[in-house]
Amino acid sequence: MRDRPVAIVTGASRGIGRSVALELASLGYDLVINRVQEQQPDVLEEAGALGARCEFAPGSVAEAEVRRHIVELAKGAFGRCDLLVNNAGTGPMKRLDILEATEESYDRVLSINLKGPYFLTQLVANWMIEQRNQDPSRPMRIVNIGSISAYASSPSRGEYCISKAGIAMMTKLYADRLAEYAIGVFEISPGIIETDMTSVVKEKYDKLIAEGLTPIRRWGKPGDVAKAVGAIAEGRLDFSTGSVINVDGGFHLKRL
């Protein structure tokens, strides 16, 4: 076994998750990479080129068996987990007004975006507590990728907003519960980030950003989010458990 820290990153094949995985690889982490598709993602090879040993765990975090497999793979391959990044997420397959939204869409989005991270964190947190008992000095951290949609209303995708509001409270709950074990828990709240998920609304947000929706008048990049995860991974925020890091170009500011 190599004496390198290990991170589990969900939804890591593209966009924010891919950038996070590569950032962590550049910081000396080995990786367990998850995505829903069975085909191995290119990020495995890219992270490997940065010196990371990588393991791949396909499947949706909405499924209990997949969550168990992710943890068991990390245990078997590395024997440790120093960082969990809950990044996997989805929007509704079809944007519908909240007065027309379906239970099917609600259940799908909440299962992937909230139930999955909630119970994967439970598994990893209990394992981290075991590791803490064996090695009291090793830092361990959990990062949840939230969204400005946790507080900014979008009635055409209410289920997504509710799931991210749940992630915000989940972060607080786990930060509180795990503080006695010196396991830091953080939320990163991205704003308008240039990814596949936002490509369908590019024209809309190009206009809004140009008009001053965000004080910094540009799209966010996945790498902006990855740098924030990197700061946590390096231990720069270890006395700030429960904090929300806004990576949104200043969107969260209330302005007159």
Secondary structure, 3 states (H helix, E strand, C coil): CCCCCEEEECCCCCHHHHHHHHHHHHCCCEEEEEECCCCCCCHHHHHHHCCCCEEEEECCCCCHHHHHHHHHHHHHHCCCCCEEEECCCCCCCCCCCCCCCCHHHHHHHHHHHHHHHHHHHHHHHHHHHHHHHHCCCCCEEEEEECCHHHCCCCHHHHHHHHHHHHHHHHHHHHHHHHHHHCEEEEEEEECCECCCCCHHHHHHHHHHHHCCCCCCCCCECHHHHHHHHHHHHCCCCCCCCCCEEEECCCCCCCCC
